[in-house]
């Protein structure tokens, strides 16, 4: 289940974001969280399975196009299709007419998009 980020989830969100290669530095991680809290068109969502938060996806929303800035899943849950589920849930909201990658997420998102398009057929 996709849960919109709120301040009470800050430590969990930081822990999940720290799995992203570009977010290893604590200072950078703090700046990223602050950006999601302060910039109106930056949105962060956590993926909850049962009672555990296991994934996170961060987007930049420009004219109903969701640019994936961050996406990661706890290593022990990787390979289970969690990232695809997060992207599908974003699509299902109907808020975004397109989902695309930024330079950091392009290799991963390019693998996911064909699977998402197949699911739509």
Protein Blocks (a to p, Z undefined) as FASTA:
>chain_A
ZZdddfklmmmmmmmmmmpmklmpmklmmmmmmmmmmmmkbccddddehjbcfbdcdddd
eehiacdfbdcddfklgonlmmmmmmmmmmmnomagbdcddfklmmmmmmmmmmmmmmmZ
Z
